[in-house]
Amino acid sequence: MKRLILILCFLFFISSITVASEKVDICLKYKKEIGWSRGYSVKGTIIDGFDLNDAVGSFSRFNSHSTYVVVFWDKDQASIFELPAISFGSVPIFNTQVKDQDDRLWRIKEGHDFCN
């Protein structure tokens, strides 16, 4: 329930403030027991940690100095990925390992090319 409220608050925030976020094409794969899943070509929203905390009504849940990518899978399902500092606020162009809000391992890269 808490997660659903968090996602609904974030949806409201993203729809009301578009200046603080940027849409980008990305390719995602999640870590399976053996190997990686197939690639998912999706749209992500890049947002900084300060704005993300503001969107979810928190002061410290997300690192204010980090950049995040949010992917909406369905109306009440989203994944939030913290981008590595070395990416300087952009999605990396090569497969890079990241974790989502539930501490699951994923690989992320910019674009939909070779996303299989």
PETA-V818906 format. One line per field, one symbol per residue. phi: phi as a letter, one per 20 degrees, with the letter a starting at -180 (. if undefined). psi: psi as a letter, one per 20 degrees, with the letter a starting at -180 (. if undefined). burial: b if it has 9 or more other C-alpha atoms within 8 Angstrom, else e. A space follows every 50 residues. Layout:
phi=???
psi=???
burial=???
This chain:
phi=.fffffffffgffffecefeccebfcdccdfegcncfffdececdebeff fffffemcdbfdffeddcdddeebgdcbdcdeffgfelncffedgcfcde fdmeecdcbfndflec
psi=ghggggggggggghhhoihjrpqqprpqpqprgobqrrqoorpqppqrhg hgghhjkqijgqohjrqqpppohahkpqppppqqhiiljqpqiqppprqa ijkqprpqqqripkn.
burial=eeebebbbbbeebbeeeeeebbebbbbbbbbeeeeeeebbbbbbbbbbbb bbbbbbeeeeebebebbbbbbbeeebbbbbbbbeeebebebbeeeeebbb eeebbbbbbbbbeebe
